Amino acid sequence: MKGFKTFAKGIGGAVLRSGDGSAESAVEVLLQRVGDGVLAEDRQEALADLRDLISNNTQARLAVGAHGLPMLCTVVKEERQDIEMLRGALECLTIVIGPPSQAESAGKGPHPAAVNAEMFSRGKDNIGMLLGFLEDEPAGISDFYVRYHTIQLLTSLAAVSSLRIQEAILAAPMGVVHLMDMMMDMEALRNEVLLLLIGLTHANQSIQQIAAFEGAFERLLNIVRSEGAADGGIVVQDCLEMMNNLLRGNAKNQLLFREMGHLSSLPGLLRTQANIQKPLARQKVANLLAALDSVYLLLAPITTPAGHQSKDSVPQQQPDKAGTQITLLKAGCLDALLQLIGASSVVLRSQALRCVWQLVEGNHACQQHLLEGSAPSFQGIATSALQVVLRIVLHGRDMRERIGALKVLQAFCIANKEGQQALTSTIPASLSKLQHTGQDTSFGMELMHSLVDTTAGALQASGRAARVLSYLLADNDQSKEMLLPYLADTDSTPGLLSQFLQVMSAVTGAAGGGSYTQTALLFVLLMITMLAGAPPVIKNSMYTGALVMELVSCVNNREQMQEPMLAGLAAVMLGACIPGQLQAGQDAQILDAIKTQIGVGQYLAAIQMLKQTPEFIAGVNGLQVPRHVSQSSSSPGDEAGEADEYGAQPPETPSHPQAENPFDQQSTQLILTVEQQTRQHVLGRQAGTADGTSLSSQAADIANVKLQQAETLIQHLQRELHELKVSSTAGASNNKDSPSGNALHDGGTDSAVQLAAAQDACSAANNQAASLQKTVQQLTDEKSALQTALTAAKLTEQQAVSSAQRFEAELSDLAGAYNNLEVHSYQLEAQIKRLQNQAAQAPSTAGSSAEETPQASSPHHEPENGDAGESAMSDLLTCLGLEEQKAHMFQAKLEELGVDVQPLLESLEES
């Protein structure tokens, strides 16, 4: 305790040095009365006076933290039998460590609550002592106020030192279990325990799992139903907030929630007896937002929150999303969400759309139900749900709900060709029929009316309609063919190609920019979607000389354009016309335009610059819907006055990082696919029959082009930097000499700001040039290495050819010797046969001495001739075997070197 007192005085005393001493003196007097008092009544009165003093006095709270915490902790530990003293000490600690008031939060300097909570949590066994009060008797204390203030004190500590109190709760035997049991106590204690458990279950999976297996879900849902669900008070919000803590990032708890059958309870939490098309009370909106967050957590992929990963953590198994979708669909969750799309609150609409997106994604049954479902419109008339979603996309004024509606339409169209064709079939058969339609009676009519209206006031809606139409056409040739009548012009209305060229001309012209640029980007993405993988009839219908000229001009003028992304998309669209079977000569014309009018290096550099833009990179990672507004930061009551169907009252939020991003995951994947196909066509034609170094040469050329551009940018920035330095120097001199220096001070400040900005830009350009220079050097080294390897391969090939020729000559000599041996063998065999015939035909005579000599000599000479022939034959066969073995060895060696021996043997046999 002595060490703790020294530590407390060190921190609290340092904070108090800047304040007056009156509060500190009063606190010291009261603490002395508490510590030195003899009568219990005097000590209890001193604690009551101390409580009144620190209630609204920041300096007094700091003084208690500096000098009184050890005293109060001693009272709590040693005065367990005196319930009044224990109540007073706990109440003082609750006030000292409780959350700061609004005035304290707005002021400067350290908050007493944070300082005091840190010092108290560092005390040994302080948290364990508080947990002991909550146990059952005799270990705990059954007094209501003791337990009430103890829970409040633990809740305040959890808000400041959450890690320490979480560790203490887990270390205490049955700590979480005791807290869960207290949820069944009287209402006042139950509500305080809820707040404590919300803090404890935040980002701590161990406590989350213990609470879930102790029946937290069932108890929380019972409380929510008893309190009136969405129409209830703040207790409903607290219960749903704790349930979301148990579900967030915890696959085991989500599995338990499903297996216990609680999914069927969620649709009831999304319904309210109030008219959602009229302004709702703050608490109703907060309750509905918490319920929507529960639905989203059960459908979205599980991700560990940033900052909560540990080195020992392992990726969690993703839940069965398809099973969850079917269960929620059968329980009526989709219908409840569609009703919330027509709510007056823009936050509710955004979160409902976010949940619908996750519910229909990849599930054909949910997609079909969405196609057939309805949602309330602003006039209170039930309208097709997808048409209501389309209106939010086209005319919504809040970015959050527009992004959510876009994700719903995209999720409906992905891997759903029947749904795409069903929506495309609602488009009128031609432009003339569209013009004669008085009102938007279907999804397709409303979409095409917005698409063909490219007047200045409707450009944004036209671009959004192009984006929706690209979802309907993606990977669906039947839907693309349905749109063919809209490509060509009619007598009264220009077709889509003419509108596209008009928008592109407006952007590349002097009047371009702003809404024209955004609309042009989305129109180019629509055209790329039409061309990518389309049948020849569609490509032939879209191919015109004017289109190619406009795209070439856009790529060539990318340095003068306000939007560099448009040049990259124009290059991708130009390449999208190449793959496939075009009419004769069209592919060659496009390739010639790329090579002669743009240049292969410049063409590929434009695509590469597009891929490096922040918007494209963000699109690769997926178009993110804004996260839900949490309990701590939500202000649903601020939107109670919204009356417009599409959120007319709240202003646009252009600061959102995805606010005007034309790319999403689907479009960027399509661009990368088209870019890969185009690169093969362009580089294949460019390389011709060149060797393997052509690809590296092309990459080096592209890097050199980018390096030249960076060097030009550096020179331009250096000139601007020099001019700003001269201007800043002159401005400072004039400011010093002029009597109206204050009037010139603002101009000098602006120059200084411009100078600093130019220096930053120049530094960034230098860094980019250095990076490009390094890339060029790497590509050059790679090219040199490839050339060296090619030279070595050619040398090896020459050596192999020489060896093959040598072995071929040796094989020819062996074949000649083999033929000579065969001739000699035939001669010997013929001689043996001749001698045998002569011996058989010799005349035989009997009884004469003259005849005995030949008879005696004939048997003598015949064995000699026979032995000689057999010996010669044996030698000949041995020689032939050796030569044949050598021939086989040489044949095998030549085959290893890749020489075809069979033609050579056939030529030798013929000779």
BELHU-V834591 format. One record per backbone hydrogen bond with DSSP energy under -1.0 kcal/mol. NH is the residue of the N-H (numbers start at 1). CO is the residue of the C=O. Records with the same first field share a line. If there is no record, write none. Layout:
NH = CO ; CO
//
This chain:
5 = 1
6 = 2
7 = 3
8 = 4
9 = 5
10 = 6
11 = 7
12 = 8
13 = 9
14 = 10
15 = 11
16 = 12
19 = 16
25 = 21
26 = 22
27 = 23
28 = 24
29 = 25
30 = 26
31 = 27
32 = 28
33 = 29
34 = 30
35 = 31
36 = 32
37 = 33
43 = 39
44 = 40
45 = 41
46 = 42
47 = 43
48 = 44
49 = 45
50 = 46
51 = 47
52 = 48
53 = 49
54 = 50
61 = 57
62 = 58
63 = 59
64 = 60
65 = 61
66 = 62
67 = 63
68 = 64
69 = 64
72 = 68
73 = 69
74 = 70
75 = 71
76 = 72
77 = 73
78 = 74
79 = 75
83 = 81
86 = 82
87 = 83
88 = 84
89 = 85
90 = 86
91 = 87
92 = 88
93 = 89
94 = 90
95 = 91
96 = 92
97 = 93
98 = 94
105 = 101
106 = 102
107 = 103
115 = 111
116 = 112
117 = 113
118 = 114
119 = 115
120 = 116
121 = 117
122 = 118
123 = 120
126 = 123
129 = 125
130 = 126
131 = 127
132 = 128
135 = 132
140 = 136
141 = 133
147 = 143
148 = 144
149 = 145
150 = 146
151 = 147
152 = 148
153 = 149
154 = 150
155 = 151
156 = 152
157 = 153
158 = 154
159 = 155
161 = 157
165 = 161
166 = 162
167 = 163
168 = 164
169 = 165
170 = 166
171 = 167
172 = 168
175 = 172
178 = 174
179 = 175
180 = 176
181 = 177
182 = 178
183 = 180
184 = 181
185 = 182
190 = 186
191 = 187
192 = 188
193 = 189
194 = 190
195 = 191
196 = 192
197 = 193
198 = 194
199 = 195
200 = 196
201 = 197
208 = 204
209 = 205
210 = 206
211 = 207
212 = 208
213 = 209
215 = 212
216 = 211
219 = 215
220 = 216
221 = 217
222 = 218
223 = 219
224 = 220
225 = 221
226 = 222
227 = 223
228 = 225
229 = 224
231 = 228
232 = 229
238 = 234
239 = 235
240 = 236
241 = 237
242 = 238
243 = 239
244 = 240
245 = 241
246 = 242
247 = 243
248 = 244
250 = 247
254 = 250
255 = 251
256 = 252
257 = 253
258 = 254
259 = 255
260 = 256
261 = 258
262 = 257
265 = 262
266 = 263
269 = 266
270 = 267
278 = 275
285 = 281
286 = 282
287 = 283
288 = 284
289 = 285
290 = 286
291 = 287
292 = 288
293 = 289
294 = 290
295 = 291
296 = 292
297 = 293
298 = 294
300 = 296
308 = 305
313 = 310
321 = 319
324 = 320
325 = 321
326 = 322
327 = 323
328 = 324
329 = 325
330 = 326
331 = 327
332 = 329
333 = 328
336 = 332
337 = 333
338 = 334
339 = 335
340 = 336
342 = 339
343 = 340
344 = 276
349 = 345
350 = 346
351 = 347
352 = 348
353 = 349
354 = 350
355 = 351
356 = 352
357 = 353
358 = 354
359 = 355
360 = 356
361 = 357
363 = 360
367 = 363
368 = 364
369 = 365
370 = 366
371 = 367
372 = 368
373 = 369
375 = 383
377 = 381
380 = 377
383 = 375
385 = 373
388 = 384
389 = 385
390 = 386
391 = 387
392 = 388
393 = 389
394 = 390
395 = 391
396 = 392
397 = 646
402 = 398
403 = 399
404 = 400
405 = 401
406 = 402
407 = 403
408 = 404
409 = 405
410 = 406
411 = 407
412 = 408
413 = 409
414 = 410
416 = 413
420 = 416
421 = 417
422 = 418
423 = 419
424 = 420
425 = 421
426 = 423
427 = 424
434 = 430
435 = 431
436 = 432
437 = 434
441 = 439
446 = 442
447 = 443
448 = 444
449 = 445
450 = 446
451 = 447
452 = 448
454 = 452
458 = 455
462 = 458
463 = 459
464 = 460
465 = 461
466 = 462
467 = 463
468 = 464
469 = 465
470 = 466
471 = 467
472 = 468
473 = 469
474 = 470
476 = 473
480 = 476
481 = 477
482 = 478
484 = 481
486 = 483
487 = 484
490 = 493
496 = 486
497 = 487
499 = 495
500 = 496
501 = 497
502 = 498
503 = 499
504 = 500
505 = 501
506 = 502
507 = 503
508 = 504
509 = 505
512 = 509
516 = 513
518 = 514
519 = 515
520 = 516
521 = 517
522 = 518
523 = 519
524 = 520
525 = 521
526 = 522
527 = 523
528 = 524
529 = 525
530 = 526
531 = 527
532 = 528
534 = 531
538 = 535
539 = 535
540 = 536
541 = 537
542 = 538
543 = 539
548 = 544
549 = 545
550 = 546
551 = 547
552 = 548
553 = 549
554 = 550
555 = 551
556 = 552
557 = 553
558 = 555
566 = 563
568 = 564
569 = 565
570 = 566
571 = 567
572 = 568
573 = 569
574 = 570
575 = 571
576 = 572
578 = 575
586 = 583
589 = 585
590 = 586
591 = 587
592 = 588
593 = 589
594 = 590
595 = 591
596 = 592
597 = 593
598 = 593
599 = 594
603 = 599
604 = 600
605 = 601
606 = 602
607 = 603
608 = 604
609 = 605
610 = 606
611 = 607
613 = 610
617 = 613
618 = 614
619 = 615
620 = 616
621 = 617
622 = 619
634 = 630
638 = 635
639 = 636
640 = 637
642 = 639
647 = 644
656 = 653
659 = 656
668 = 664
669 = 665
670 = 666
671 = 667
672 = 668
673 = 669
674 = 670
675 = 671
676 = 672
677 = 673
678 = 674
679 = 675
680 = 676
681 = 677
682 = 678
683 = 679
684 = 680
685 = 681
686 = 682
687 = 683
688 = 684
690 = 687
694 = 691
697 = 693
698 = 694
699 = 695
700 = 696
701 = 697
702 = 698
703 = 699
704 = 700
705 = 701
706 = 702
707 = 703
708 = 704
709 = 705
710 = 706
711 = 707
712 = 708
713 = 709
714 = 710
715 = 711
716 = 712
717 = 713
718 = 714
719 = 715
720 = 716
721 = 717
722 = 718
723 = 719
724 = 720
725 = 721
726 = 722
727 = 723
728 = 724
729 = 725
730 = 726
731 = 727
732 = 728
733 = 729
734 = 730
735 = 731
736 = 732
737 = 733
738 = 734
744 = 740
745 = 741
748 = 744
749 = 745
750 = 746
751 = 747
752 = 748
753 = 749
754 = 750
755 = 751
756 = 752
757 = 753
758 = 754
759 = 755
760 = 756
761 = 757
762 = 758
763 = 759
764 = 760
765 = 761
766 = 762
767 = 763
768 = 764
769 = 765
770 = 766
771 = 767
772 = 768
773 = 769
774 = 770
775 = 771
776 = 772
777 = 773
778 = 774
779 = 775
780 = 776
781 = 777
782 = 778
783 = 779
784 = 780
785 = 781
786 = 782
787 = 783
788 = 784
789 = 785
790 = 786
791 = 787
792 = 788
793 = 789
794 = 790
795 = 791
796 = 792
797 = 793
798 = 794
799 = 795
800 = 796
801 = 797
802 = 798
803 = 799
804 = 800
805 = 801
806 = 802
807 = 803
808 = 804
809 = 805
810 = 806
811 = 807
812 = 808
813 = 809
814 = 810
815 = 811
816 = 812
817 = 813
818 = 814
819 = 815
820 = 816
821 = 817
822 = 818
823 = 819
824 = 820
825 = 821
826 = 822
827 = 823
828 = 824
829 = 825
830 = 826
831 = 827
832 = 828
833 = 829
834 = 830
835 = 831
836 = 832
837 = 833
838 = 834
839 = 835
840 = 836
841 = 837
853 = 849
855 = 851
856 = 852
857 = 853
858 = 854
861 = 857
862 = 858
863 = 859
865 = 861
866 = 862
867 = 863
868 = 864
869 = 865
870 = 866
871 = 867
872 = 868
873 = 869
874 = 870
875 = 871
876 = 872
877 = 873
878 = 874
879 = 875
880 = 876
881 = 877
882 = 878
883 = 879
884 = 880
885 = 881
886 = 882
887 = 883
888 = 884
889 = 885
890 = 886
891 = 887
892 = 888
893 = 889
894 = 890
895 = 891
896 = 892
897 = 893
898 = 895
899 = 894
905 = 901
906 = 902
907 = 903
908 = 904
909 = 905
910 = 906
911 = 907
//
